[in-house]
């Protein structure tokens, strides 16, 4: 999902814009480009920018994304 996270940051206006929206440093957002957006911040951004979130992540649910990242594989149904 790192590719999607980077695209989401870019779609929101880049590192500085996302840092301002989240009230955090540019350095923190820069780390997201390397490590992925943390779950809590992704949830916040998905609620604040739902259209952009949907455009980048499509039908991927936040919970599914988090489960995949934490376990390394999708959860079975």
Helices and strands as residue ranges (DSSP letters): H 2-11, H 15-22, H 26-35, H 39-48, H 50-57, H 62-71
